[in-house]
Amino acid sequence: MAKIITDTEMLDILRRDIEHEEIDDYDQYKELLTDIGKIIAKHHGGVSKEGCYLEDGQYAVAFEIDENVPEDGGVYKDYDKDVTWKDGEEN
C-alpha cells in the first residue's frame, strides 16, 4: 500500500534535509538543491543553475531572470536584495 504524504509533510522532509543534514553526501545534497531549484523555476519563472557550496558555509542555487518571472520580480524579490529584477530585466 502507498504512503500518502501531504504537502506540509513533504515540506517537513525538505526542512529536515536542509536544517538537520539528513543527506550527508556533498554531491547528493548539491543534486537535491539543483532539483529544488528546477521546481522553483518551473513554477515561478527564471532559470535555475546547479546547486553549489558558498565560501561562508552555506549552499545555494543561482537563478537568472527570464520572460516567465513576473514584472515585480515575483518570489525572488525578497531574496538577494543586491540584485533587482523588474519589468523583465535585471536592474
N, C-alpha and C positions, 0 to 999 in steps of 0.2 A: 504494500500500500504506500502511496506517495505521501510525503510530509507536506503539509500546507504551511508556508511561511509567509506571513503578512508583510506589507511594505515597511512597517515600523520595525519588525523583526529583522528584515534584510538590512535596514539602516543600522540596527544594533550589531549585526555581524560585521559590517564595514567599519563601524566605530571601533569595535574590538580589534579588527585587523590593524587599524591605524593607530589607535591610542595605546593598545596593550600588546602590540607586536606579535599578534597571532601568527603572522608569517615572518619567519626569521631569516629567510634566504633573500639576499640582496637582489638577485636577478628576478626572482618570483615576485618580490614586492614592487620592483620597478614595472614589471608586466601588469600587476594589478592596477597601479596608478595610471599606466598607459590606457588600459581598458576603461577605467573610470573616466578618464579624460575624453575618450571617444564617445562615451554615453552622454557626457555633459555637452559636448559639441553637437552631437546628433540632435539633442532636444532643445538647445539654447543658441545654436549657431556657433560660428567660429570653427577654427581648425586646431585640433589638439596635436601636440608633439609627444615625443616619448617621455615617460617618467624619468626623473633624474635626481641625483643627490646634490644638495646645495652645500656650500662650504660651512654654513652655520649649523650643520647637524640636522637640517630638515630635508625633506623630499618635496618635489614639485613637478608640475606639468605646465609647460608653456602653451599658451593659446594665442592664435593670431586671428584678427578680425576677418570676417567675410561678409557677403551680402545677406546672410541669414541672421546676423546679430542685430537686434532692434536698434533703432536710431539713438536711443538714450544709453546704449552700451549694455542693456539687458542685465542679466545676473552678474556679469563681470564688473559692472561699475562700482561695486562695493569692495573690490579687492585690488591689490597692487595699484594704489592711487597715484603712483608715479607715471602711469600710462593711462591716458584718457581716450576712450572710443566714443565718438559722437558723429551722428549723421553718416554712418558707414565708413568713417575714416579714423585713423589714429591721429590724435592731436598732440 
